[in-house]
Amino acid sequence: MNMADYENILDLVLRTVQLIVDYPDEVAVEAVHGDICTTFRIRVNSADVGKVIGRQGRTAESLRILAGGLATILHWSFLIEIHQDRE
């Protein structure tokens, strides 16, 4: 997989999370590349963590399903971690 694919996926995850939260300017997504997978670390305002996780984890699971679909197309594995910024 090339770097353009990473950037496109990173942008997709970033924009998707920004649509969900109340503080979209505080959303940051970091891609940590590994040998067999890439981990996307999503950082949001502490007030938005619940929105990103969703009821019973449904929103977070949807983000993971989205990443899984992309992984199938690109033959690569993606993990998603959600972190809150410290206040």
LOBA-415739 format. One record per residue (C-alpha): x, y, z; residue number from 1; residue in three letters. Coordinates in Angstrom, 3 decimals. Example, Ala and Ser with C-alpha at 12.3 -4.5 7.8 and 13.67 -1.06 7.14 Angstrom:
2
<r><east>12.300</east><north>-4.500</north><up>7.800</up><nr>1</nr><rest>Ala</rest></r>
<r><east>13.670</east><north>-1.060</north><up>7.140</up><nr>2</nr><rest>Ser</rest></r>
***
This chain:
87
<r><east>0.000</east><north>0.000</north><up>0.000</up><nr>1</nr><rest>Met</rest></r>
<r><east>1.310</east><north>3.447</north><up>-0.842</up><nr>2</nr><rest>Asn</rest></r>
<r><east>1.376</east><north>6.626</north><up>1.215</up><nr>3</nr><rest>Met</rest></r>
<r><east>-1.500</east><north>8.180</north><up>-0.742</up><nr>4</nr><rest>Ala</rest></r>
<r><east>-3.766</east><north>5.348</north><up>0.455</up><nr>5</nr><rest>Asp</rest></r>
<r><east>-2.822</east><north>6.073</north><up>4.080</up><nr>6</nr><rest>Tyr</rest></r>
<r><east>-3.502</east><north>9.781</north><up>3.637</up><nr>7</nr><rest>Glu</rest></r>
<r><east>-6.884</east><north>9.140</north><up>2.008</up><nr>8</nr><rest>Asn</rest></r>
<r><east>-7.957</east><north>6.777</north><up>4.784</up><nr>9</nr><rest>Ile</rest></r>
<r><east>-6.670</east><north>9.133</north><up>7.465</up><nr>10</nr><rest>Leu</rest></r>
<r><east>-8.644</east><north>11.976</north><up>5.884</up><nr>11</nr><rest>Asp</rest></r>
<r><east>-11.786</east><north>9.827</north><up>5.672</up><nr>12</nr><rest>Leu</rest></r>
<r><east>-11.574</east><north>8.852</north><up>9.345</up><nr>13</nr><rest>Val</rest></r>
<r><east>-10.867</east><north>12.463</north><up>10.356</up><nr>14</nr><rest>Leu</rest></r>
<r><east>-13.787</east><north>13.900</north><up>8.385</up><nr>15</nr><rest>Arg</rest></r>
<r><east>-16.169</east><north>11.198</north><up>9.586</up><nr>16</nr><rest>Thr</rest></r>
<r><east>-15.352</east><north>11.839</north><up>13.246</up><nr>17</nr><rest>Val</rest></r>
<r><east>-15.567</east><north>15.613</north><up>12.743</up><nr>18</nr><rest>Gln</rest></r>
<r><east>-19.173</east><north>15.180</north><up>11.566</up><nr>19</nr><rest>Leu</rest></r>
<r><east>-20.109</east><north>13.389</north><up>14.795</up><nr>20</nr><rest>Ile</rest></r>
<r><east>-18.601</east><north>15.664</north><up>17.457</up><nr>21</nr><rest>Val</rest></r>
<r><east>-19.412</east><north>19.081</north><up>18.915</up><nr>22</nr><rest>Asp</rest></r>
<r><east>-15.781</east><north>20.240</north><up>18.735</up><nr>23</nr><rest>Tyr</rest></r>
<r><east>-14.609</east><north>19.248</north><up>15.234</up><nr>24</nr><rest>Pro</rest></r>
<r><east>-11.578</east><north>21.551</north><up>15.356</up><nr>25</nr><rest>Asp</rest></r>
<r><east>-10.196</east><north>19.516</north><up>18.260</up><nr>26</nr><rest>Glu</rest></r>
<r><east>-10.283</east><north>16.178</north><up>16.422</up><nr>27</nr><rest>Val</rest></r>
<r><east>-6.906</east><north>14.708</north><up>15.527</up><nr>28</nr><rest>Ala</rest></r>
<r><east>-6.152</east><north>11.383</north><up>13.887</up><nr>29</nr><rest>Val</rest></r>
<r><east>-2.696</east><north>9.856</north><up>13.991</up><nr>30</nr><rest>Glu</rest></r>
<r><east>-1.703</east><north>6.844</north><up>11.903</up><nr>31</nr><rest>Ala</rest></r>
<r><east>0.796</east><north>4.499</north><up>13.523</up><nr>32</nr><rest>Val</rest></r>
<r><east>2.170</east><north>2.137</north><up>10.890</up><nr>33</nr><rest>His</rest></r>
<r><east>3.089</east><north>-1.387</north><up>11.851</up><nr>34</nr><rest>Gly</rest></r>
<r><east>4.361</east><north>-4.394</north><up>9.934</up><nr>35</nr><rest>Asp</rest></r>
<r><east>0.949</east><north>-5.973</north><up>9.411</up><nr>36</nr><rest>Ile</rest></r>
<r><east>-1.514</east><north>-3.234</north><up>10.299</up><nr>37</nr><rest>Cys</rest></r>
<r><east>-2.012</east><north>0.477</north><up>10.822</up><nr>38</nr><rest>Thr</rest></r>
<r><east>-3.533</east><north>1.881</north><up>14.005</up><nr>39</nr><rest>Thr</rest></r>
<r><east>-5.541</east><north>5.082</north><up>13.750</up><nr>40</nr><rest>Phe</rest></r>
<r><east>-5.490</east><north>6.926</north><up>17.073</up><nr>41</nr><rest>Arg</rest></r>
<r><east>-8.402</east><north>9.323</north><up>17.245</up><nr>42</nr><rest>Ile</rest></r>
<r><east>-8.133</east><north>12.135</north><up>19.785</up><nr>43</nr><rest>Arg</rest></r>
<r><east>-11.199</east><north>14.199</north><up>20.643</up><nr>44</nr><rest>Val</rest></r>
<r><east>-12.299</east><north>16.684</north><up>23.277</up><nr>45</nr><rest>Asn</rest></r>
<r><east>-13.291</east><north>14.877</north><up>26.483</up><nr>46</nr><rest>Ser</rest></r>
<r><east>-16.878</east><north>16.090</north><up>26.010</up><nr>47</nr><rest>Ala</rest></r>
<r><east>-17.033</east><north>14.271</north><up>22.652</up><nr>48</nr><rest>Asp</rest></r>
<r><east>-15.724</east><north>10.845</north><up>23.680</up><nr>49</nr><rest>Val</rest></r>
<r><east>-19.226</east><north>9.524</north><up>24.324</up><nr>50</nr><rest>Gly</rest></r>
<r><east>-20.395</east><north>10.660</north><up>20.906</up><nr>51</nr><rest>Lys</rest></r>
<r><east>-17.530</east><north>8.925</north><up>19.146</up><nr>52</nr><rest>Val</rest></r>
<r><east>-18.051</east><north>5.725</north><up>21.109</up><nr>53</nr><rest>Ile</rest></r>
<r><east>-21.845</east><north>5.914</north><up>20.808</up><nr>54</nr><rest>Gly</rest></r>
<r><east>-24.513</east><north>3.970</north><up>22.633</up><nr>55</nr><rest>Arg</rest></r>
<r><east>-23.241</east><north>0.531</north><up>23.490</up><nr>56</nr><rest>Gln</rest></r>
<r><east>-20.212</east><north>1.274</north><up>21.296</up><nr>57</nr><rest>Gly</rest></r>
<r><east>-22.199</east><north>1.364</north><up>18.065</up><nr>58</nr><rest>Arg</rest></r>
<r><east>-20.546</east><north>4.443</north><up>16.573</up><nr>59</nr><rest>Thr</rest></r>
<r><east>-17.060</east><north>3.145</north><up>17.349</up><nr>60</nr><rest>Ala</rest></r>
<r><east>-18.023</east><north>-0.222</north><up>15.885</up><nr>61</nr><rest>Glu</rest></r>
<r><east>-19.257</east><north>1.525</north><up>12.722</up><nr>62</nr><rest>Ser</rest></r>
<r><east>-15.894</east><north>3.272</north><up>12.383</up><nr>63</nr><rest>Leu</rest></r>
<r><east>-14.178</east><north>-0.093</north><up>12.787</up><nr>64</nr><rest>Arg</rest></r>
<r><east>-16.432</east><north>-1.657</north><up>10.151</up><nr>65</nr><rest>Ile</rest></r>
<r><east>-15.587</east><north>1.199</north><up>7.782</up><nr>66</nr><rest>Leu</rest></r>
<r><east>-11.884</east><north>0.578</north><up>8.381</up><nr>67</nr><rest>Ala</rest></r>
<r><east>-12.450</east><north>-3.151</north><up>7.879</up><nr>68</nr><rest>Gly</rest></r>
<r><east>-14.054</east><north>-2.529</north><up>4.514</up><nr>69</nr><rest>Gly</rest></r>
<r><east>-11.133</east><north>-0.416</north><up>3.434</up><nr>70</nr><rest>Leu</rest></r>
<r><east>-8.763</east><north>-3.070</north><up>4.725</up><nr>71</nr><rest>Ala</rest></r>
<r><east>-10.394</east><north>-5.659</north><up>2.491</up><nr>72</nr><rest>Thr</rest></r>
<r><east>-10.054</east><north>-3.452</north><up>-0.569</up><nr>73</nr><rest>Ile</rest></r>
<r><east>-6.439</east><north>-2.511</north><up>0.186</up><nr>74</nr><rest>Leu</rest></r>
<r><east>-5.342</east><north>-5.891</north><up>1.596</up><nr>75</nr><rest>His</rest></r>
<r><east>-4.203</east><north>-4.301</north><up>4.852</up><nr>76</nr><rest>Trp</rest></r>
<r><east>-5.425</east><north>-4.285</north><up>8.468</up><nr>77</nr><rest>Ser</rest></r>
<r><east>-6.551</east><north>-1.209</north><up>10.352</up><nr>78</nr><rest>Phe</rest></r>
<r><east>-7.260</east><north>-0.709</north><up>14.042</up><nr>79</nr><rest>Leu</rest></r>
<r><east>-9.047</east><north>2.258</north><up>15.542</up><nr>80</nr><rest>Ile</rest></r>
<r><east>-8.336</east><north>3.600</north><up>19.036</up><nr>81</nr><rest>Glu</rest></r>
<r><east>-10.283</east><north>6.444</north><up>20.618</up><nr>82</nr><rest>Ile</rest></r>
<r><east>-8.546</east><north>8.739</north><up>23.120</up><nr>83</nr><rest>His</rest></r>
<r><east>-9.690</east><north>11.845</north><up>24.929</up><nr>84</nr><rest>Gln</rest></r>
<r><east>-7.619</east><north>14.970</north><up>25.321</up><nr>85</nr><rest>Asp</rest></r>
<r><east>-6.728</east><north>15.845</north><up>28.873</up><nr>86</nr><rest>Arg</rest></r>
<r><east>-8.237</east><north>19.058</north><up>30.178</up><nr>87</nr><rest>Glu</rest></r>
***
